[in-house]
Amino acid sequence: MSEDEDFVRAVALSLQSSTQSSATTAALFVDGEGNEDDEARFQADLARAIAASKASSSPATSIPSLSSDSVQVVDLGSIPPSTTTAPPSSTFLTERAHLEQERLARLKRLREPHPQSIEPQPKRRTPSRATSCTPAPQAGPGGRGKERAAEAAEVFWDGEVRQTANQHVEPGRNGEDGTPIFRLSQIIGDKSQIELAIISTYALQLSWIYTFFDPSTPVVLVTQPAPSENGNATIKEVLPNWIRATPFLRGGRGVMHMKFFLLFYKTGRLRIVISTANLMDHDWRDIENTVWVQDVPRRPSPIPHEAKADDFPAILERVLYAVNVAPAVASLASTGHPNIPLHALRAGALRTCWDFSRVRPTLIPSIAGKHEGWPAVLKSGHTALMRAVSQLNPQQRAVSLECQGSSIGTYSAAWLTEFVLSARGASPEAWLNAPKSRRASTPMPSPETLKILFPTREWVRSSVLGEAGGGTMFCRKSTWEATKFPRNLFYGSRSRRGRVLMHSKMIIATFPGIDSSSETDSSSGGDSDIVEVKKDQEDAMGYAYVGSHNFTPSAWGTLSGSGFTPILNVTNYELGIVFSLKDEAEIDRIVCYERPPGRYSARDRPWIQEESEVLNGG
């Protein structure tokens, strides 16, 4: 069983356990936005409404399960007649509106609004133009629209990294202490102003995320293929105006683990969200996650398409193609939404019509599959990271890495060495040309070079939710106890906001000094032909990664082949960003865990779900 399959099982076991437990685990599923019983009734009513709507419109259509973390498919034909007997669509919409009013009322009573910067919004819908990039007058960062809607939106023209709100953190640590946080409702903003949403998740609670969008808004939902789909790319209408897209997975192995939003607003603004959180209430309420939000204005007029462009929007377009968004967008455009902003995912559709000039980070995708040759290898996985870091670290300084995640992989010295090479921006060409015997006998990196952060068993047990809250943290017993496993590289993972568990995936990399041995690794000069060094980034003291990648070979890929013809095999679809760090103050502002992390003692053991009596019914 792979680490990804184990993770799927682990999530399901954790949530099953937490719903069955009483006093110890009740807090895990108490909704901080309302009464637990009210919320349970809301979810049940919404599930019936969704099922009724689908049964009346297309009885044979399959929809993702509303009660499972792993994406499963429920055939509506198998639902009892009392559930599938549906009123007309208008009844569904009426019921949906009533449920939404009740939910908004609960939110109004129980949540104080977050202070916001202001972006003016139009009073009426401005139709999208299929052939023009002309925005509403308020779309850009310097816009002075004459009209202001009653609801203002916080905007991030220069990007922002924050932790998510959490109902279990220490008092005052949900923004009251001056450190701002993100709530999902705040990220989405006024849902009536969204023209199109493209959202991606691994674990899915469809009934929950559906409430954050207007029922008339067209939505593309990218998620994990159902087991019955055998890893095939699919698109399906799962709700009115909602198209579910799944990417291809070789042999059905691996996971679609990306977590991102593209929100197109009626002002012309595009909001890009890269997150570590799945689309389920647990991830946005009970465990800590990290989110990057960047707003991008629409151009006054389109610029020419550059076929060789390899910047942020060009990479993002490749990602959308890879996860099967193109046919989903085309389906929406041909079935009632001809004026959506992205009516066709053609080459250059994003970069020609939206101005990405103020986007600072580099986008780092992992695209599942076998990638051969340098042009393909450099666009995915840890070699894509290498390409980005080579611009931040052109002098090939040594690197010190702190890798925080929620899942532990199977680590060999060879894989850790190739990852460290990429993480300092060094070409793997010389490494691939070395004899296999030499690569196989390479020593493990030192703790000064690499620290792997993961919660200890005692830390999980002492956390607010105890063992029941540890279902999204995964390390296999057999992995930890393997003879050559690098246990000496493990450090504790503790949130800065109290005894809550972190689902955040983050790498903090610093360049402590010049590494004289770098000449050997980069002597081929391959990087100089591939990457253009940005002079304004040479003074970086390090960089940060935030995204969906756990520190595993499945997420980052494994190299083979030769320096002339490299091969990168990637199991998962992942997405994150890398951005430079200028000083310790900037690290302190964005880091999610306590620094410096504490090294595991001889008595410490990582959190291993197999050893939990709570999660295994012992």
Salt bridges, closest charged atoms under 4 A:
ASP6 OD2 - ARG476 NH1 3.51
GLU33 OE1 - ARG103 NH2 3.54
GLU33 OE2 - ARG111 NH2 2.23
ASP38 OD1 - ARG41 NH2 2.37
GLU39 OE2 - ARG103 NH1 3.02
GLU39 OE1 - ARG106 NH2 3.04
ASP45 OD1 - ARG48 NH2 2.20
GLU100 OE1 - ARG96 NH2 2.78
GLU100 OE2 - LYS191 NZ 2.36
GLU102 OE2 - HIS98 NE2 2.83
GLU119 OE1 - ARG269 NH2 2.82
GLU154 OE1 - HIS114 ND1 3.99
GLU154 OE2 - ARG162 NH2 3.18
ASP158 OD2 - ARG358 NH2 2.94
GLU160 OE2 - ARG162 NE 3.21
GLU170 OE1 - ARG173 NH1 3.66
ASP177 OD2 - ARG173 NE 2.98
GLU229 OE2 - LYS236 NZ 3.23
GLU229 OE2 - ARG244 NH1 3.07
ASP281 OD2 - ARG285 NH1 3.36
ASP283 OD2 - HIS503 ND1 3.79
ASP286 OD1 - HIS168 NE2 2.75
ASP286 OD2 - HIS282 ND1 3.39
ASP286 OD2 - ARG285 NH2 2.84
GLU288 OE2 - ARG497 NH1 2.90
ASP295 OD1 - ARG269 NH1 2.85
ASP295 OD2 - ARG271 NH2 2.87
ASP310 OD1 - ARG318 NH1 2.77
ASP310 OD2 - ARG387 NH1 2.24
ASP311 OD2 - ARG351 NH2 2.67
GLU402 OE1 - ARG595 NE 2.89
GLU418 OE2 - HIS382 NE2 2.89
GLU458 OE2 - ARG461 NH1 3.33
GLU467 OE2 - ARG461 NE 2.95
GLU481 OE2 - ARG605 NH2 2.55
ASP515 OD2 - ARG424 NH1 3.07
ASP521 OD2 - ARG424 NH2 3.43
GLU538 OE2 - LYS535 NZ 3.58
ASP539 OD1 - LYS582 NZ 3.03
GLU574 OE1 - HIS257 ND1 2.77
GLU584 OE1 - ARG595 NH1 3.55
GLU586 OE2 - ARG360 NH1 3.03
ASP588 OD1 - ARG496 NH2 2.75
GLU611 OE1 - ARG457 NH1 3.42
GLU611 OE2 - ARG605 NH2 2.79
